[in-house]
Amino acid sequence: MLKVLKRYKTVSILILLCFFSAFIAFNNGLLNILKANEIIKLNNEYKYINSIDVKIKFADILSINDLKDITKTDKCNIYLKNFPIYFKEIDNMYIPQIILVQNEELSLPTSNNIKKLNKNEIIVPSNCVDMGKEKTLTFQNSTLIIKDSIRCEKYPAFSSLFVINADDYFNVNKDILKTSNEISLEIVSNKYDVEECFFKIKKNLKSTSKNSLISYRKINDSKNIFNNVLSQSNVIAIGLFFFALLNTIIISYYWIAVRKREIAIRKSFGFTNYQILKIIFKELFQLILLSTLCSLIVQVFFNLDFLSILDIPNVLLLSFILFVCIILSVVISMIIPIKYILSIEPAQGVNL
C-alpha cells in the first residue's frame, strides 16, 4: 500500500479522499439505519402478534354486566381503552390499559413475568411511580397494590401506561357506561385469531342490543430495518457513495493512462492481462480499504452513538456491508480501465 502511495501520490490521494468522504456519509447512513432498527425492535418486542381495535356504539344503555357478557370469551385478551383514571399520590390523570378479559400472559416489559393480574392489583410505569416510595395507589376510595413496574427507561413506548383490572375500575366508576354510548376495545393475542374473537363479540352484542353498531380495524405495527433505508440522509449518503464511484472511474482511467509504459513493460516480461488486472485490483482494494478504515476511525471519535449500538450482530452486519461495498467499488472502478489495459501491447513499452 505504501509503495502505491509513494509512486502514484496524486492519484492515490484523490482516490482516498473520494472514498473517505463517501464512506463517512455511508457509515452515517448505516448508523442511522441500525439505530432506527434498535428502536423498532424495542418498540415491537412486547407487541402482540395479532391485534385489532374495536369500536362499539350502543343503541341502548348497557350495564357493566352486559359488557362482560358481550366480551365473554376463552381466547385472546381484551382491553378497554380511553377511560381516564386519577391517582391521589401522583396528582395526575392518565388513560390506563383496563383488562376486561385475560386469557393469555400480559405482554409488558415488567421486572417480572406476570401471568395474571389479580383483583386490587395494578402495574405502574417506572417514569411515573417510584417503587421505592410507593407500595399502593389510591384510585378515588379504592386502594390498589402495586404488583410490578414497567421499565420505561428502556422501553419508552410504554411510558405513562398503567394497567388495572376492569373489576377494580368499575367498582369505583359504576355508572361510567351510562355516560358514554361508545367504547373502544383492543383485542390482542399471540396464539389465536383475533378476528374470530371479534365476530363472537359481534354475535353477543346483537343478541343483547340488536341496533348497536360494531366495527374493527387491524393494527399493523410490523416494521423492520428496510423501512428506514430511504430516509433523506440515507439517500444523500448513497448518492455521495455513487458520486465517489464515478470520480474513481475517471481517476482510475487516468491512473492506467499514466501507467501505460509500466503495464506494457510488464506484458513484455510475460505478465498476462489477468495478472496485471489482479495487481490493479489489489492496489485499488488497499486504497479503498484504507479510506474505509479512516472513515470508521473518524466516525468513532466524532459520533459516540456509533459504539453504543455495536453489539456482535451489528458488527458482523456492518462488516459484511462495508466489505461488499469495497469489492463493488473496486469492480465498478475498473470497468472502463479494463478495456484500456487489454488494448496495451508489449511493444508500446519501447515506444513510450
N, C-alpha and C positions, 0 to 999 in steps of 0.2 A: 504493500500500500504506500509506504514512504517513497519507494522508487517512482511510483506513478506520480505522486505529488511533486517530487523533485524534478522529474523530466518534463512533465506537462503541467506546470504550476497553474497557468492561467485557466486552461480548460477544466482542470480538476477542481479549482476553487469555484468556478462558475457552476459546475455540477453539484458540488457540495452545498452552495448557497441556495440553489434552486430547490433541492430536496430537503434541506434544513427547514426552510420556510414552509414548504408543503407539508412536511411531517409534523411541524408544530401545530398547524391548523388541523391536520388529520388526527393527531393524537388528542387534541382538544375535543374534536367531534366524537371520537371513540369514548373519551372520558364522560362526555355528556350522555351518551347512549347507555353506558354502564351504570352511571348514577341514576338515570331515569329508570333503568331496569331494576335496580335495587329497591327504589321507592315503590315501584309497581308490585314487586314480589312481596314487600312488607304489607302493602295495602290489600293484596289479594290472598295473603297467606291464610287468613281466617274468614274469607268469603265462602259462603255455601256454594256448592256446585250448581244447584238448581234454586232459582229464586224468582218469585213474581210479586208484583204489587197488585193489591185488590182494592177496589172502591165499591162500597155498598151504600146505596141511597135508599133509606127506609121510607116506605109509604105509610107505615103505621108506627106508633110509639112502641118500642120493644123494651122488654126488661133485660136485666143482666143475665138472668137465667135463659131467656130466649136466645141471647147472643151465644151463650155457652152451648146450647143445644144445636144451634146452626153450625157452629165451628167444631162440633164434636167429631173427632177422627182419631184413628190409631196409627196414622202415618204423618210425618212432617212436623215441623214446629210452626206455630202461628203466633205472630207478634202484632199487638195493637199499636198503632202509630198516631203521632200528632196530638196526644193528650198531655197537658202540662203537669208539672209537679213542683212543689215548693218545699225547701228544707229550711227549717229554722236555724240550724247550726251554720249553714253556708250563706243564708240570706240571699238566695237567688232562685230564679225559675229555670227549669230545664224541661226538655222533651225526652222522657225515658223510653227505653225499649220494654214494653209491657208483655210479659209472656202469657198469652191466652191459652195456648196448647203446647205442651212439651213432650215429644216422643223420642227425641234424639239429644245427644250431648250438646251443650251450648258451645258454639264456635267463637270463643273470645280469647284474646291474649291475656288471660289472667295468670296470676302467680301459680295457681294450682288448677288442675283439670276439674271442671265442675260438671258432674253428670246430671245433677238435679238441684234446682234452686227451691228450697223449702219455703213454707209459709213464714212470714215475718222476717225474711232474709232479703238482702239487697247486695248487688255488686256495684261498686263505685269506680269512677275513673281516678287514677292517681294524680291527675293535674288539678282536681277539684277538692279532694279529700286527703288529709294527712292521716294515714293508717296508724301512725304512732300516737296521735292525739285522740282521734275519733274512733269509737268502737260501735256506736249506734248513730242513727239519724232519725230525726223526728219529722214525720210527714203528717201535718195537722195534729191530731191527737193520737196517732199511731207511732209506735217506736219500732224501727227496723234494725235488725242486727246486721252489721257489715260482714258478709261472708268472705269476700275477696276483693281485690282491686285490679283494674285493667291497667296494663303497663303502657301508659300513654306516651312516655318519653321515647319508647322505641316504636310504638305504633300510633302516630299522631292522628290517623284516620278515626280512631276510637275516642278521641278527646271529648270530654263532657258527656259521655254516654253512661247513664245509669240504667241498671236492669233490675226490674222487680216483677213479682207475680201479679197477675190480673186480680186475684182474690184480695191481695193487700191493697191494691189501688181502688177497687170498687168498694171495699169496706169503708173507706173514707169518703169516696165520691159515689154514693149510692144512686144519685139521680143524674149522673153525668150523661147517660144516654137520652134522657128526656129533653135535654137542652141541645141535642145535636141529632139531626136527621141523616147525617152522613158520617161514615167512619172509613178509615184506611187500615188495611191489614197487609202484612207481609208473610207470605207462605214460603218457607225455606226447607231445604233438605239436602243431605249428602248421600242419601240412599234411594229415595223414592221419587216418583213422578209428581211434581207439584201441581201440574195441570189436572191430574186425576183427582187430587185433593180439592182443587178449586171447583170442579164440576160436582163433587159431592156436597160442598158447601152451598153451591147454587141450587141444588135439588132441595136441600134442607131449608134454604131461605124461601123458596117458592111454596113449600108446604106450610111455612109459618106465616109468611107475609107475601101473598100472591103478586101484588103490584110493586113490590120493591125491586130496585134495579141493581144489578151487579156486573162488574166488568174487571178485566185484569190486563196487565201488560208485563211482558218479560223484562227482567233486569239483566242486562248484559254488561258485566264488568271485566270480561276477559280481555286482557291487554298483554302485550309482550314487547320485546326489545325492538321489533321491526316497526312498531307504531311510532317510534321516535327517530327513525333514520332520516326522514325527510323534513326535519326541523330546519329553520333558516340558517342557523350556524353550521349545521352539518352539510347543507347544500353548498355553502361557501367553502367549507373545508374540502369537499370533494372536487369543487371547481378549481381551487388552488392546486390540488394534487395533480389534476389532469393538465393544468396550465404548466406546471413544472415538468410534466412528461413531454409536452410539446416543445418546451425550451430545450430539454435534454436531447430530444431527437435532432434538433438543429445544431446544438453544440457538439453532439457525438459525431454528426456528419462532418463538421469542421475538424474535429479531433482526428477522424480517419483520414481526411484530406491532408492534414499536417503530417500524419504518419505513413503517407503513401510510400515513401522511399524505404522506410523500415519494413513495411509489410512485403514489398517487392523483394527485398534482400532476404527476408525470412523464407519466402517462397523459393528463391534461388538456392537456398541451403536445404531444401527438401520439406519445409513445413507445408502441410496440407491446409486447405481452406478451413477444415474442421478444427485443426489445432490453433489456427490464428483466431478463429471465432471464439474458441474456448478461452484464449488469453484475454481478448477484449471483454468477453462476458465476465470473467473473473475480476478484471480491473474495475469495470462498472459496478459489479456487485459490491466490491470492497468500498468504493466511494459512496454508494447509496447507503450501505450498511453503516458507515461512519456518520453520515448525516442523520440517519435514524437514531443512532445511539446518542448523538449530541442533542437532538431534539428532545429525547426522553429525559436526559440529564437536566436540561433547562426546564422541562415540564415539572419534574420532581421538585426543583428548587423554588419555582415561582407559583406552583399550584399544590398546596398541601393536601387538597382533597384527592389528589391523584393517588397518594399512598393509602388513604383511608379505605378505598374500595378494592385494593389489590390483594384479594384472597387468592388461593391457589387456582380455582376455576377461572377467575377473571384474568389472572396472569397467563394461564395457558391459552385462553381465548385471544387476549391481546397479542401474545407472541405469535400465534398462528396467523392472525390477520395481518400483522406487520410483515411477517416472513412472506406471505403470499403477495403483499403489495410490493415488496422489494424485488421478488422474482418477476412479477408483472412489469414493474418499472424497467428492469434490465431488458426484458424481452421486447417491450414496446420501443425502448430507446434504440434498439439495434435493428429495427425493421428496415429503415432506409439505408443505414451504413452497410448492412449485409450485402446488398446489391453492389455497392461500390467496392467492397472488399473482394467479392468474387470476380470483379472485372479487372482487377490489378494483375498484370503479368510479371513474371520474374525479371524479364529483360528491362522493365521500367526502372529497376533499381540502379541500372548502369546509366540510363539516360537522365535521371533526375539529379 
